[in-house]
Amino acid sequence: MGARGRVIDVERLAVTDEAFWLANQRHALRNWRFHPATRDGVVVSGAKVPTIYFRLTDC
């Protein structure tokens, strides 16, 4: 994550469906926003390794 709270890079560690990963990487993950980390009151870039579970249901 960059100092402005935007995702700079996304790296896949594991995935069960390649097509689902590609669609979500392009659409959802690139639009995420975070409050940037700070060090001594100054915003800095940082890294996070979240585990994300998706569940599809019929509506």
C-alpha positions in Angstrom: 0.0 0.0 0.0 1.3 3.4 -0.9 1.4 6.5 1.3 -1.9 7.7 -0.2 -3.7 4.5 0.9 -4.0 2.9 -2.5 -3.0 -0.6 -3.4 0.2 -0.4 -5.4 0.8 -4.1 -6.0 -1.2 -7.3 -5.6 0.5 -10.7 -5.4 -1.4 -14.0 -5.4 -0.1 -16.5 -2.9 -2.8 -19.2 -3.5 -6.0 -19.5 -5.5 -8.4 -22.3 -6.4 -9.9 -20.7 -9.5 -7.6 -18.7 -11.9 -10.4 -16.9 -13.7 -12.1 -15.8 -10.5 -8.8 -14.4 -9.3 -8.1 -12.5 -12.5 -11.6 -10.9 -12.4 -11.3 -9.8 -8.8 -7.8 -8.6 -9.1 -8.8 -6.2 -11.9 -12.1 -5.0 -10.4 -12.3 -5.3 -6.6 -8.7 -5.4 -5.3 -7.5 -2.4 -7.3 -10.3 -0.2 -5.9 -9.5 -0.9 -2.3 -8.5 2.1 -0.2 -6.8 2.1 3.2 -5.8 4.7 5.8 -2.1 5.0 5.2 0.4 3.9 7.9 2.3 6.6 9.7 5.7 6.7 11.3 6.4 9.7 13.6 3.3 11.4 12.2 4.4 11.0 8.5 2.5 8.8 6.1 4.5 5.9 4.8 4.1 2.9 2.4 3.4 -0.5 4.0 2.6 -4.1 3.3 -0.2 -6.4 4.4 -0.9 -10.0 3.7 -4.7 -10.5 4.1 -6.6 -13.8 3.7 -9.7 -13.2 1.7 -12.5 -15.7 1.4 -15.2 -15.3 -1.2 -18.5 -17.1 -1.1 -20.9 -17.2 -4.0 -24.6 -17.8 -3.4 -27.6 -18.0 -5.6 -30.0 -15.1 -4.9 
